[in-house]
């Protein structure tokens, strides 16, 4: 297991690329569990400006710490695995400074003295394992690619969706809605029909939503 900041500094910034519902967050959560660290999930919609990442200066009206510092304070520890998902929102904002500030925060080769403009003192972010998530690899600007270790998360084929649904989604829904298998059953044929006729996605979120309608 990677425990020390020195070991984390030797790792590239991991970026998982795949459509919504392909298990990116689940993979990062499993990494956190394997390392014995807390898992923090941050959406890219919260990081679209440099102020969102590095905070505002104290002299500015309404200034406060950046979202990263606030998330760490809420977790009350640096022993974290932080998953920053939906990175396409940061890219689509068109604010190059925001992207530069984000890499200043997450790259273990440069984040040993990350300074939030509001707090004003350096934090050793190299103690945190940051993992990025984006929908498609093509969305990432070429100049930043050399900072990353890109891992593609392809969509599930139909048979994989059926198996995952039976093993993981259905048991969770039985428990959530207080039903038993004798009261509600799904054959492979029924699941396949739902997948083909009611969902058009690479992942499983839409499928779960359709199943929840049936349970309700």
N, C-alpha and C positions, 0 to 999 in steps of 0.2 A: 504494500500500500504506500501511496505517496503522502507523507505526513509533514515533512519539513519544508520551509520556504525555499531552502537551497535546492531541494529536489524539484519543486514546482517551477523554479526559474529555468530549469533545463527543458521544460516542456513547451511546445508551440501552443498558440492559442487555438483550441479546438473549435471548429465551426461545423455544426450539423445542418445539412441542406436537404430539405424535403418538404412536400406539401403538408398542409395542416392535417393532423390526425395520424401521422406515420410514426409516432412514438418517440419523438425527439426528447420531450420532457421526461418521459419514462426512463430513457437511457441515462440521462443526466442524474435523475433521482437515484437510479441504481448505482451510479458512480459515487454519489454522496454517501449512500448506505454502506458501500464497500469500504469507503475511507473513514467511516465513523464520523462524518461531518454533517452539519445541518444543511438543508437544501433551501435555497432562496430563488424564487422565480420572479424575474422582472420583465415586463413587456416593453418592447421598443417604442411604443407610443408615448411612454413616459420620458424618453430620452432624445427628443427631436431638436433640442437646442443645446448650445454649450452650457447655458445656465442650468438646464435640467441635470447635466452631468457634473459640472464643477461648482454649482451653486452661484449665487449672486454676491456681489460685493456688499459689505455691511452698510455702505453709504447709500445704497439704492433703496428706494421705497419698496416695501414688500419683499425684500431679499430674504433668502433662507438657504440652508444647506442643499446640495444636490441630492438627487434621488438615490445615488449609490450610498452616500454617507448615511442618509436616513434609513435605508434598508439594513445597513450594518448595525446602526444603533438599535433598531427594532429587534434584530437577531441577538444582540448583546454578546457577540463573539466574532473573532476573525477566522475561526475554524469553519469555513463555509465553502460550499460549492454553489456558485451563483450562475444561474442560467438566464442569459439575456436573449429572449426570443423575439420573433417578428422584427428582425433587424432591418428588413426592407423599409420600415417606416422611418428609420433614421436616415437611410440612403435617399428615400423619396423626398425628404424634407428639403434637400438641396443645400443644407448647411454643412459645408465641408469642415468647418471648425468643430461641429458637434461630433463628426466621425473621428477627427483627429483627437479630440478630448476623450472619446470613448476608448480608442486604442491606447492612449496614455494611461488610462485607468486599468485596462485588462491585460496588457502585454507584460508578462512577468520579467522581461528584460529591461523594462523602463518604469515600472510602477512602484519601486521601493520607497519613493518619497512623493506620493500623490498628494497634491495640495488642493483642498476644496476652498474656493474663494471666500466663502462665508466663515468657515471655521478658522482658516488661516494657519494651520499647523500641518506638517507632513504626516501621512499615514502610510504604513508599509502594506500596500495592497498585494505584494508578492506572496503573502501568506494565504491568500484566497485563490481558489481555483475557479477561474471564469470560463464558461463555455457559452459560445454564441449559437444562435439558431436563425436560419433564414429559409424562406420558402423555396427559392431556386438559386443555384450556383451562379447563373448568368446575371443575377441582380447585383452581384458584388463588384464594385469598381476595381479595375485591374491593378491600380497602384497599391492597393491594400492587400492584394492576394498573398504576397510573399510573407505577410505576418501570420498567416493562418495555416492550419492543417485541416483541409476540407474533407468532410466525410459525407457522402451522399446517402440519404435515407429514401430509397425508392418506395413507391406506393405498393400496397398489398394486392396480390392477385386474388381472384374470387374465392378459391379454395382456402387460402390463408385467412381471408375474412371470416369464412364460416367456422374454421377451427378456433380462431381467437375469440369469436363471439361465444361459442359454446363453452370454452374453457374459462373465460374471464368476464365477459360482459353480462351474460345471462345470470351467472351466480350472484353477481353484484346487484342486478335488478330484482331478482327474487327476494333478496334480503331487504332492499330498499323499500319495495312496495308490499312486503308481507304476504307474498304468494308462494305456493308450493308447486313443484313440478307436476303434481297430479291435477292441479287446477289450471295450469297453462303450459302447454308443450309446444316446442318448435322442432319441426323436422328439418333435415338438411335442405330438402326441397323448398320448404317455406322460407328459410333464411336466404336461399339463393334467389328466390323470386323477389324478396324485399330488396336485396342488393341490386338486382338487375333493373327493377322497375321503379324504385323509389329513391335510389341514391346514385349520384354521379360524382364520385370522389375517389382520390387515391388512398385516403385514410379511412377512419372508422367513426368519426364524430357524427356524421349524418346518419349512419346506420344505427348508432346508439340512440339518437333522437327519435328515429322512427320506431324503434323497439319500445322506448319509453312511452310513446303514445299508446301502443297496444297494452302495455302494463297498466296505464292509468285508466 
